[in-house]
Every structure is written in C-alpha cells, then in structure tokens.
C-alpha cells in the first residue's frame, strides 16, 4: 500500500559474512594493481623527465623509488583498520 509507513530495504546487510568476504576478496585483488600502478607511474614519469632533461637514468630511479614507497604507503593505508579515507 502506498500509505504503509514501513519501508522495505532490499540492500544486503553489510555485517553479513558473505559481504565481508567479498569486500576482503576485492581488496586482495586491488592491492597488487595499486602497488604496481604506483611504481609504473613513478618510473614512467621519471623516464620522460630523464628524456626531457637529459639526466638518464637518475630521475627514473628516483621517481620509481617514490612510486614504490607511495605504493607501500597506500597498501598500509588500505589494509589498516582505520576507516578514514
């Protein structure tokens, strides 16, 4: 009935074991992509800066290392129990 005050909510309960397992599975699949993406982005940025500034291969190593540490930092941030984003 349209005047029925009871609302039906068909969204799955976030505390159910299946949604928790699927969230953990999604995080486990996402972390390697985030890490490799950070390293590749840093390496490519350094590579193109090296080509532009003629400093081969120093900036590629520096930005690759920054990408590595950024990837590690992102993995730690995503796997910590802290809910802040």
Number of C-alpha atoms within 10 A of each C-alpha: 5 5 5 6 7 8 6 6 7 6 6 9 11 10 8 9 10 12 13 13 11 11 13 13 11 11 14 12 11 13 18 13 11 16 19 14 15 22 21 16 16 22 22 15 16 24 23 14 18 17 13 10 10 12 13 15 13 14 22 21 16 15 22 22 17 18 22 21 15 17 21 17 12 16 17 12 14 16 13 10 8 8 8 7 5
